[in-house]
């Protein structure tokens, strides 16, 4: 009825968290490897280095909560990889599926299941 007042199913949330645990731990470890010792926010270099792992975590979560967005990302990713065009712009290292990643993130926020680590 009200899209902003979604009650999250705790059992499903725990099941999805357990399913995506490996992807999440790889992302967290990447963040730690590229973090600054002073505890400052991650640099742009660190964000770019861990961007693929972040997309992987978003895809894992959205495959359970946002199936349409997840399938759109899969189609984009597989077509980009098969064509050899994973980066739209090689100088800036912009990925070709960034719109689908934004949609997955927006959907997870709307469902109120976006992990805090992201």
Long-range contacts (C-beta under 8 A, 24 or more apart in sequence): 3-110, 4-110, 6-110, 6-111, 6-112, 8-111, 8-112, 8-113, 12-64, 13-113, 16-60, 16-61, 16-64, 16-65, 16-113, 17-115, 19-60, 19-64, 20-57, 20-60, 20-61, 23-53, 23-56, 23-57, 23-60, 24-57, 24-115, 24-117, 26-53, 26-56, 27-53, 27-54, 27-56, 27-57, 27-117, 27-118, 28-117, 31-117, 48-93, 51-95, 54-118, 55-95, 55-97, 55-101, 57-115, 57-118, 58-101, 58-104, 58-105, 58-108, 58-118, 59-104, 61-104, 61-108, 61-113, 61-114, 61-115, 62-104, 62-107, 62-108, 65-107, 65-108, 65-111, 65-113, 66-104, 66-107, 66-108, 66-111, 69-100, 69-103, 69-104, 69-107, 70-104, 72-100, 72-103, 73-97, 73-100, 73-101, 73-103, 73-104, 76-100
